[in-house]
Amino acid sequence: MSGTLPRTVEETERLLAAGGYVADRSLATTVHLALAMGRPLFLEGEPGTGKTEIAKVLASGLGRRLVRLQCYDGLDLSAAAYEWNHAQQLMAIRLSEASGEAHTAEGRAALERGIYDRRFLQERPLLAALSGPPAVLLIDELDRADEPFEAFLLEILADFQLTIPELGTIRADTPPIVVLTSNRTREVHDAIRRRCLYQWVDYPDAARERAILASRHPGLSETLSAQVVAFVQALRSGDFFKYPGVAETIDWAAALRALDAKELEPALVDETVGALLKYQDDIAKLRGAEAARLVEAAKEAAAPRPAMPF
């Protein structure tokens, strides 16, 4: 692992590939520019397209801490940035009173200054990313948080600093690499978007998905890999509630490999569909005749083409 940032788009592609992430040129370029310009990276797309994985690969490849803030409905500043340890503050007040220091004007002034000392501050992910060794800050699924929460992020995204009213402004010695993700369950505010470089992360095409499988499951046969990818690609064009992401493709290939499968069969799809689809209505729709149809189509699409005569 090296802390040196990649100098070119090609080096960024190699950095991602070394971590098992197969990126297309557009995504690699945006990641490179975010690193080179020191700008936050905002990744938007369907669930399971590999947005979160980019932050993990960057942290591993650059030798940085990964600090993850998982967003959810009701997330507030105390859970995301910092919180005062009120129990320890109260103990400090009582000890000061017991020693008699709080009974003098100087003692009370010193207590008021000291009660909001850094030692009483409990760091949450946003503050932790600004403190200590260099970090990659992953703000995951921002669209799950309430809209007012986005206002908390603006200072960090613009200046890599956090102002605590009782303590002052804390700035990062080395600004973190910031990656924000959204599944677009709601629109993220323009103020966030303007502070970031933006990239839509789509499902990969068949060639890139096969490359991903080859990276994650190097022992998988080319025949089965091609059939798995053709099946999943066809599935994503069907009428299902939730399409499988890349993570599901990888999991399904692992399941098939664990069963020593050589090629797809309708019965095998029916038995392992829980690794691919996560909703019962989708599973019921796929099993049986639809699975058999897609298996036949996947085999045909994955079959090697005869060489054209000269």
N, C-alpha and C positions, 0 to 999 in steps of 0.2 A: 504494500500500500504506500502511496506517496501523497504528500500534501500539496504538490505542485498542480496548479490548475492546467488543464489541457490548453495548448496554444492554437489549435486549429479545430475545425469541424471534424476532420478525420481522426484526430487524437481523441476527441469527445466520443466519436463512434466506437473507438477501440476501448475507451474507458468503460462505456456502457456494456459493450460486448464481453469484456473481461468479467463483468458481474452477472453474465447470463441474460443481459437485456439486449434484444435485437431491435434497434430503432431504425425507422426510415430516415431519409436525408432531411426532411423537413423538421422532424422532431429533434434530431441530433443538432441541427443548426440552431434551433431556438434554445435548447439546453446550453449549447456553447455560448451563445450571446448572453444568456442570463449569468453565466459564470464570469465571462469576460467583462461585462458591464457592471457587475455587482447588483443586478436587479432581481427582485423576487420573480419566481416562475409560477404562473397560474395555469394549471392543467385542468381542462374540462372535458368530459366525455361520459359515455355509458359506463356503468359499473363493470369492473372486470377487464378493463382495457389496458391496465398496467400503469396507471397514474401514480399510485402510491409506491410502486416498486422502483420508480426512478429515484425517489428520495433515498430509499434504502441502498440502492446501488451506488449513488453518489457518495453517501456517507462511508460505505465500505471501501470504495475505490480511492477516495481522497483521505482516508484515515481520520475521519471526523466523527464526533459523537452524533448519534441520531437522537434528536429531541422531538417527540411526537405529541401533538395536541390533537386528540380525537374529538371532533366537534359533535354536539348533540343539542337537542332542544332544551333550552334553559341554561346553557353554559354562560357563566358570568365571569367577572374579573377575578374573583377570589379563587376560582377553579382553574382559570386559564393563565393568570399572570403572577399573582402573589397574594398572600394573606398574612396578616399580623398574628403572631402567636399570643393570643390574649391571656392564656393561662400563665405563661412565663412573664408577661408584662405585669400581671396582677401580683405575681410572686415577688417581682422586683420592687413593686410599690410597697408591699407589706414588709419586706426586709428593710427597706429604707425607713419606713415608719418605726419598725422595731428598734433600729439602731439609733434613732433620734435625728438622723440626717434630714428627714422631711420636715422637721419642726423649725428649721431655719430658712431664711429667705434664699440663701445661697444653695442650701440643700434641695429646696423645692425647685429652683431653677435648673440645677443639675439633673434632677429627676425628670423634669419635663423634657430636657434635651435628650436624656439617655433612654427614655422609655420607647422612643422610636429609633433606636439604634439598629444597625443592620443585623445584629445577632438575633433580634426578635422577628426577623422577616423570614417567612417560609416561601421558598421559591416554587412556583409552578412553571409549566413548560415555557411560556413566553419569556419570563425573566431568566430561567435557567439557560435558555439559548443565548442570552446576551452576556452571561457570566461564565467564567471558567474558560476551558480550552475551546478552540474553534468547533463549531457545530453545524449540522444541517438541521434546520427547523422545518418539520413537516406539519402543516396545518391541514389536517385531513378531513374531507367532506364538509367544507365550510358551509355548503348549502343546507346542512342539517341544523346549524345554529340559527338563533333568532337574528333578524336583520339588525337590531340595535347593537349587537355584539361586534359587528364589523367595524364600528367606530373605534373600538378599542385597538384595532389592528393598524390604523392609519399611521400613527406615529412610528411604530416599529417598521412598517413596510417602507416608509419614506426616509427615515433617519437612523434606523437600527438603534433606537433608544426607547426608554420607557420612563415616564415621569411619575413618581410616587409623591403625592402631595406632602406627606409628612417627612419625607427623606430627601427628595430632590430627583434629579434626572440621572438615570443609570445608562451609560453608553457601552456598547460592545467594543472591546479592544480590537477584536477581529470580527467584523460583521458576519453573521451566520449566512449560509446559503439557505434561502427560504423557498420552499415549495408548497404551494397551495393547491388543493384538489377540490373539484366539485363534480357531482353526478347530475347536476342541473335539475334537481327536484324543485328548485326555485331560482330566480335570477339573482346573481350576486351584484351588489351595487357598483355603479360606474366608478366611484371613488377608489374602490379596491382594484378594479381592472386597470385604471390609469397608472397605478403605481407598479404594475407588473408587466412582464412580457407574457403574451398569451399564446397557448397552443391547444387546439382541439385534438384529443387523442381518440382516434377511431379504432374499430376492430381492424386487425391486420388483414391484408389480402392473403390468399392461399400460400404464396411463396414465402412470405415473411412468417406466417404461422408455422409452416413446416420447418423453417430455420429456427424458430423458437423451440419447437419440440426437439429438434436435433441438439440444441444447446442444453436443454433440461433433461432429456432422456437419450443420451448418445447411443445406448444399446438398443433402442427401438428400431425394428426393421423398417426399411424404406417403404415396403408395401403397406404395413399397418399404419405408419405415420401418414402416408398419402391418403389412405382411406379415412382415417380419423379426421384429418383436416377437411377433406371433401365433404364428409358427413356434417361436420359442424358448420361449415360455410353454407351448406344447403339449409341447415336448420335455422340459421339466422335470417334466411329470406322467407321463412314460414310464418304462420299466424300463431305465435306463442306469446304468453304474457311477459316472460323474461328470457331473453336470449342468453346463451352461455357465453361467458367472457373467456379471455385467454387462460385465466386461472383454472376455469372448469375444463378447458381442453387439456391442460397439463395434468390435472387430476384424473381425468377419464383415461388418458393414455397410460398413466401410472397404474390405474385399476386394471386395465386390459393387459398390461405387461405382467402384473402380479398373477393374473390368471393364465399366463403363458399363451395368450391369444396370438394367432398367426395372421388372421385377417378378420374383418368384421362379419358377423352373422346376426340375423334378426333376433335370435334367442339371446345372444350375448348382449346385444343392445338393451333388450328388455330387462336383463338381470343387473346391468350396471348403470342404468339411466340415472340413478340417484346421484352419481358423481358428476353428471352433466347438467341436469335440470333440478331446480329446487322448489318447484311448486307442483302440487298434486294434479291440478288441472292440466298443466303442460305434460306431465308424465303420462297421464291417462290418454291424452291426445296423441302422444308419440308411439306408445306401445302397440304392438300388433301390426296391422296392415301398413300404417304410416312408417314404422321403423323398417319394415321389409322393403318398402318402396325407396326410402332414403339410402338403405344399405346397397341396394342394386344400383342406384344412381351414383353413389360414392365409389363403388367398385369400377363402374364404367369411366367415371371422371379420372380416377387414379390409375387406370390401366395405361401401361406404356404405349405410346403411339408408334406405329410402324414407320420406319424411315422412308422418306419420300424418294422415289427413283429419280435418278438424274437423266 
